[in-house]
Amino acid sequence: MQRKVIHTDKAPQAIGTYSQAVQTGNTVYLSGQIPLVPETMEMAEGNMEAQIRRVFDNLAAVSEAAGGNLADIAKLNIFLTDLGHFPLVNQVMADYFQEPYPARAAVGVASLPKDAQVEMDAILVFND
């Protein structure tokens, strides 16, 4: 099956040996997004809510570059350096998603790239 690399300037550029997303068939695998501002490649300023919103905005930009949107996400993985922020993730997520919500995992981790406090990746699936 052919793989298609997805790229957009509206999301942070890859900071390593990976693509923003890769599509195979009707499935798009979105790489992890941290709260980097695409224009500056610096971490988003502000509180944890601002950082979570920046991550969702980055995921939305990559989803749109693939021809979809956040509603097409079937699986979302959330990585937090402090699981105490999990209720805030739920609160902010309600502004970005409507039912049916994607399947989801939330994982506490020791550290993330660039000392981010939150990272998310996703699997987007288009209807045939």
C-alpha positions, 0 to 999 in steps of 0.5 A: 500500500502506498504511503503519503507524507502529510505536511503543513506549515500551519503546524510545527515542523518535525524536530527529528527524523519523522513526518508530521503525519503519514497516510496509508489508505484511509488511515492517517497516523499523526505524530506527537504534537507538543505546544510549539507555536508553528511560526516561531518553533518556541513553546506556547506561552501561558498556563497549562490550558494555553499549552493544551489548546496549542496542542489541539490546534497543532493536531487540527492543522495536521488533520486539515492538511490530510483532508480531514479534521479533529472529528475524523480522529478515531484514537487519541493518545495523551501524554502528561508529565503531571496526571493532575492536569488530566481534568483540564485536558477533559475540559479543553477537549470538550471545546474541540470534540463532540460525540462520538468522542475518539477512543483515548488513552492518557499516560503519565510520563517522566519527561517530554521533548523540549520539556513540554508538559503535554504531548498528543498523537492521533490516528485519523480514519476517513470513511470509505 
